[in-house]
Amino acid sequence: MFKNKSLRLLGIGLAIVLILYFLGKYNPISMEFLINQHGYIQDYILSYPSLSVVICILIIAVMISLMGPITPVCILAGFYFGLYVGLLIAIIGEITGAVIVFLYGRYLFKAYILKQFGERFKKFKDGFNRNSISYLLFIRVIGGVPFGIQNLLPAVLDMKFRDYFIATIFGVIPWAYILVSIGNGIQNIMETQNFSSSDILKIEYLLPVLLISIIVIVPVIYKFIKKRFLV
């Protein structure tokens, strides 16, 4: 039984690796492709707005499910759909992909991962489960941990799905907003005929930079306070 399960897991793993390989080798979402197809993409979105939104959500969800990078797609969502629709697309796509990874992590790979790394997870698991929502929120907002790992760890560590879902909803918003804002800002700059350097000081351009700065500074402040006052 264990042998059959191992073979099944191996087959799934190989399939994922092959898909990722071909996505990387023949990735249509490249800069050259976008430049050449920019007009066509815009026309398609104007002709089929609802379908285009669904397609973009699915692309983000699939990329996350396959542990692929979603930063370019989120930026493109802001570029083609604007801030508000693009943000909604990014959030729904990220949540959907995160849920898929959580489910297959728990029901397909949990036993294997615990068998291989069980001892390493024991101490970490107790600390994580004491305040799992806050812990996952911190990891999602501050970053530094690959998004795929952020989705797999809670599944392996027996985090409740409800808590995982809540932490994911609030955790993906800051970075989704930052990336979509960047894409929206690029589109606004391209559409502005008399763009000047003073326009960069507008709130829609400064806010993503401010959020990134806060995200970078918070861990430093936390480490300083912990070292100075909590130890």
Sequence and secondary structure as in RCSB ss.txt:
>XXXX:A:sequence
MFKNKSLRLLGIGLAIVLILYFLGKYNPISMEFLINQHGYIQDYILSYPSLSVVICILIIAVMISLMGPITPVCI
LAGFYFGLYVGLLIAIIGEITGAVIVFLYGRYLFKAYILKQFGERFKKFKDGFNRNSISYLLFIRVIGGVPFGIQ
NLLPAVLDMKFRDYFIATIFGVIPWAYILVSIGNGIQNIMETQNFSSSDILKIEYLLPVLLISIIVIVPVIYKFI
KKRFLV
>XXXX:A:secstr
 HHHHHHHHHHHHHHHHHHHHHHHHT S SHHHHHHHHHHHHHHHHHSHHHHHHHHHHHHHHHHHTT   HHHHH
HHHHHH HHHHHHHHHHHHHHHHHHHHHHIIIIIHHHHHHHHHHHHHHHHHHHHHTHHHHHHHHHHH  S HHHH
HHHHHHTT  HHHHHHHHHHHHHHHHHHHHHHHHHHHHHHH TT  GGGGGSHHHHHHHHHHHHHHHHHHHHHHH
IIIII 
